[in-house]
Amino acid sequence: MPPRVIIHTTVSLDGAVIGFDIDIGLHYEKLLSYHPDALLVGSTTAKTGIELFLDIHEPEVPADRHRPPQDPADKRPIGVFVDSRGVLHGLLHFYRRLEHTRDVVVLVSETTPEEYLAYLQEREYPSIRCGAERVDLAAALGELAGRFGVETVVSDSGSDLNAALMEQWIADEISLIVTPAIAGAGQKTLFGSVRTPRTMELISSAELGEGRMHLRYRFRR
Ligand SMILES: NC(=O)c1ccc[n+]([C@@H]2O[C@H](COP(=O)([O-])OP(=O)(O)OC[C@H]3O[C@@H](n4cnc5c(N)ncnc54)[C@H](OP(=O)(O)O)[C@@H]3O)[C@@H](O)[C@H]2O)c1
């Protein structure tokens, strides 16, 4: 059974995913309210997160090179990174250290550079290799369900990965924190690269204070 996939994003009134003030605490409070088994993160989002919030030059230490022991009673989600090009080579220790995730799993493809595969293997990062050029997202999610018992996935990404999840009919729901701001022209928008029109039905809407709304939609099949 494929996992349920929820796209969760904070957007401005003009649909941008960047270029305005994002309430990170609120973003993660709502994200974790889905009790996800996995957070799906695009490589650009992951690298940008390090650049924005951490010191990218902070080196790996010996403890970072080992997979933490996995406890079946640990209910924290795993962090799953889509990275066919090896963008996160040398950077995954930042994500292994995060307290709100219990493991780091990397999705790669047949074209992923061998040096990156060696980096993953030497550091005991579990990986799933499927797809010729890019990661075959549907197949990878199926394997995540089988190997890691993942039933609910929340995509915590920007625009491109979410667009692929929509276009490939993988996403089941969209969860939007709509923020009363206009980011303006030139900012990346959540739906900007989607080519196939889709319709949705409202699941719920709630006011979050300070003009913010939480809107949840289910894709019509
Ligand atoms: N507002 C919010 O809630 C929010 C949340 C997260 C991020 N952001 C912001 O969004 C920006 C990043 O957004 P982005 O759109 O540039 O990056 P992104 O969402 O991280 O998307 C890039 C990822 O999508 C994968 N991808 C794209 N098309 C694919 C396909 N057809 N099949 C398989 N994989 C595919 C890429 O894979 P490969 O690496 O394998 O090519 C890459 O991992 C950052 O500025 C970040 O701060 C905002």
PDBQT file of the ligand as one rigid body, heavy atoms in Angstrom, charges set to zero:
ROOT
HETATM    1  N1  LIG A 301       7.478  28.058   2.160  1.00  0.00    +0.000 N 
HETATM    2  C1  LIG A 301       7.745  26.824   2.578  1.00  0.00    +0.000 C 
HETATM    3  O1  LIG A 301       6.962  26.210   3.304  1.00  0.00    +0.000 OA
HETATM    4  C2  LIG A 301       9.010  26.169   2.104  1.00  0.00    +0.000 A 
HETATM    5  C3  LIG A 301       9.260  24.839   2.475  1.00  0.00    +0.000 A 
HETATM    6  C4  LIG A 301      10.438  24.252   2.030  1.00  0.00    +0.000 A 
HETATM    7  C5  LIG A 301      11.321  24.975   1.216  1.00  0.00    +0.000 A 
HETATM    8  N2  LIG A 301      11.047  26.252   0.899  1.00  0.00    +0.000 N 
HETATM    9  C6  LIG A 301      11.958  27.042   0.027  1.00  0.00    +0.000 C 
HETATM   10  O2  LIG A 301      11.842  26.541  -1.298  1.00  0.00    +0.000 OA
HETATM   11  C7  LIG A 301      13.068  26.725  -1.989  1.00  0.00    +0.000 C 
HETATM   12  C8  LIG A 301      13.468  25.421  -2.665  1.00  0.00    +0.000 C 
HETATM   13  O3  LIG A 301      12.472  25.052  -3.573  1.00  0.00    +0.000 OA
HETATM   14  P1  LIG A 301      12.859  24.360  -4.955  1.00  0.00    +0.000 P 
HETATM   15  O4  LIG A 301      11.616  24.195  -5.723  1.00  0.00    +0.000 OA
HETATM   16  O5  LIG A 301      13.978  25.125  -5.595  1.00  0.00    +0.000 OA
HETATM   17  O6  LIG A 301      13.504  22.987  -4.504  1.00  0.00    +0.000 OA
HETATM   18  P2  LIG A 301      12.899  21.625  -3.956  1.00  0.00    +0.000 P 
HETATM   19  O7  LIG A 301      11.468  21.769  -3.588  1.00  0.00    +0.000 OA
HETATM   20  O8  LIG A 301      13.879  21.157  -2.950  1.00  0.00    +0.000 OA
HETATM   21  O9  LIG A 301      12.899  20.729  -5.258  1.00  0.00    +0.000 OA
HETATM   22  C9  LIG A 301      14.081  20.198  -5.771  1.00  0.00    +0.000 C 
HETATM   23  C10 LIG A 301      14.061  18.708  -5.529  1.00  0.00    +0.000 C 
HETATM   24  O10 LIG A 301      13.033  18.133  -6.304  1.00  0.00    +0.000 OA
HETATM   25  C11 LIG A 301      13.517  17.001  -6.971  1.00  0.00    +0.000 C 
HETATM   26  N3  LIG A 301      12.744  16.863  -8.202  1.00  0.00    +0.000 N 
HETATM   27  C12 LIG A 301      12.259  17.860  -8.978  1.00  0.00    +0.000 A 
HETATM   28  N4  LIG A 301      11.573  17.355 -10.004  1.00  0.00    +0.000 NA
HETATM   29  C13 LIG A 301      11.623  16.013  -9.874  1.00  0.00    +0.000 A 
HETATM   30  C14 LIG A 301      11.110  14.931 -10.641  1.00  0.00    +0.000 A 
HETATM   31  N5  LIG A 301      10.393  15.151 -11.755  1.00  0.00    +0.000 N 
HETATM   32  N6  LIG A 301      11.331  13.671 -10.223  1.00  0.00    +0.000 NA
HETATM   33  C15 LIG A 301      12.058  13.449  -9.096  1.00  0.00    +0.000 A 
HETATM   34  N7  LIG A 301      12.588  14.437  -8.332  1.00  0.00    +0.000 NA
HETATM   35  C16 LIG A 301      12.375  15.698  -8.733  1.00  0.00    +0.000 A 
HETATM   36  C17 LIG A 301      14.986  17.308  -7.207  1.00  0.00    +0.000 C 
HETATM   37  O11 LIG A 301      15.656  16.085  -7.343  1.00  0.00    +0.000 OA
HETATM   38  P3  LIG A 301      17.210  15.953  -7.715  1.00  0.00    +0.000 P 
HETATM   39  O12 LIG A 301      17.971  16.605  -6.593  1.00  0.00    +0.000 OA
HETATM   40  O13 LIG A 301      17.382  14.480  -7.722  1.00  0.00    +0.000 OA
HETATM   41  O14 LIG A 301      17.378  16.644  -8.997  1.00  0.00    +0.000 OA
HETATM   42  C18 LIG A 301      15.346  18.009  -5.919  1.00  0.00    +0.000 C 
HETATM   43  O15 LIG A 301      15.655  17.080  -4.893  1.00  0.00    +0.000 OA
HETATM   44  C19 LIG A 301      14.087  27.141  -0.961  1.00  0.00    +0.000 C 
HETATM   45  O16 LIG A 301      14.328  28.520  -1.109  1.00  0.00    +0.000 OA
HETATM   46  C20 LIG A 301      13.410  26.865   0.359  1.00  0.00    +0.000 C 
HETATM   47  O17 LIG A 301      13.824  27.749   1.377  1.00  0.00    +0.000 OA
HETATM   48  C21 LIG A 301       9.899  26.865   1.312  1.00  0.00    +0.000 A 
ENDROOT
TORSDOF 0
